[in-house]
Amino acid sequence: MAPLVRAHQVTSHAPTTVERTPAEYAEHVGAMVTAYGHFSLTVDELLADDDRVYVRWTQRGRHLGDVDGIAPTGREVVEVASCVYRVAADRVVEYWIQVDRAGLAAQLARGPAAR
């Protein structure tokens, strides 16, 4: 990663752009581990053209921490996402990410796992 990366959160209801340092990105990933445990990430598709790299992935974890105000359910959650990264001097400098937030919300709405 470059010393500062522009991250475009592509959402239809509230698109935002944040700037993150590698350390801030590591904190962001730490928050995801708190929410979903030690999740797996499978790269489903990877394409590169000039300075752009497209990645589509499936992330699997368990709802172990508060997510969007929803208390942990203990259920497995699957999130599908894709991202276009812009690379300069062999480092990610900018990206545009899309996450299936509606699919995640539907999974979280199921409530706690049966015991």
RASUL-V899988 format. One record per pair of residues at least 4 apart in sequence whose C-alpha atoms are under 8 Angstrom apart, sorted by the first residue. I is the first residue (numbers start at 0). J is the second residue. If there is no record, write none. Layout:
[[I J] [I J]]
//
This chain:
[[0 4] [0 21] [0 90] [0 91] [0 92] [1 20] [1 21] [1 90] [1 91] [1 92] [2 20] [2 21] [3 18] [3 19] [3 20] [3 21] [3 92] [4 18] [4 19] [4 20] [4 21] [4 91] [4 92] [4 93] [4 94] [5 16] [5 17] [5 18] [5 19] [5 92] [5 93] [5 94] [6 16] [6 17] [6 18] [6 19] [6 93] [6 94] [6 95] [6 96] [7 14] [7 15] [7 16] [7 17] [7 93] [7 94] [7 95] [7 96] [8 14] [8 15] [8 16] [8 17] [8 95] [8 96] [8 97] [9 13] [9 14] [9 15] [9 95] [9 96] [9 97] [10 14] [10 15] [10 97] [19 23] [19 24] [20 24] [21 25] [22 26] [23 27] [24 28] [25 29] [26 30] [27 31] [28 32] [29 33] [30 34] [31 35] [31 36] [32 36] [32 37] [32 38] [33 63] [33 64] [34 61] [34 62] [34 63] [34 64] [34 65] [34 66] [34 71] [35 60] [35 61] [35 62] [35 63] [35 64] [35 76] [36 60] [36 61] [36 62] [36 63] [37 60] [38 58] [38 59] [38 60] [38 61] [39 58] [39 59] [39 60] [40 56] [40 57] [40 58] [40 59] [41 56] [41 57] [41 58] [42 54] [42 55] [42 56] [42 57] [43 54] [43 55] [43 56] [43 57] [44 53] [44 54] [44 55] [44 56] [45 52] [45 53] [45 54] [45 55] [46 52] [46 53] [46 54] [47 51] [47 52] [47 53] [48 52] [50 85] [50 86] [50 87] [51 83] [51 84] [51 85] [51 86] [52 83] [52 84] [52 85] [52 86] [53 81] [53 82] [53 83] [53 84] [54 81] [54 82] [54 83] [55 79] [55 80] [55 81] [55 82] [56 79] [56 80] [56 81] [57 77] [57 78] [57 79] [57 80] [58 77] [58 78] [58 79] [59 75] [59 76] [59 77] [59 78] [60 75] [60 76] [60 77] [61 73] [61 74] [61 75] [61 76] [62 66] [62 71] [62 72] [62 73] [62 74] [62 75] [62 76] [62 107] [63 71] [63 72] [63 73] [64 70] [64 71] [65 69] [65 70] [65 71] [66 70] [66 71] [69 107] [71 111] [72 107] [72 110] [72 111] [72 112] [73 111] [73 112] [74 111] [74 112] [76 103] [76 106] [76 107] [77 103] [78 98] [78 99] [78 100] [78 102] [78 103] [79 98] [79 99] [80 96] [80 97] [80 98] [80 99] [81 96] [81 97] [81 98] [82 94] [82 95] [82 96] [82 97] [83 94] [83 95] [83 96] [84 91] [84 92] [84 93] [84 94] [84 95] [85 91] [85 92] [85 93] [85 94] [86 90] [86 91] [86 92] [86 93] [87 91] [87 92] [99 103] [100 104] [101 105] [102 106] [103 107] [104 108] [105 109]]
//
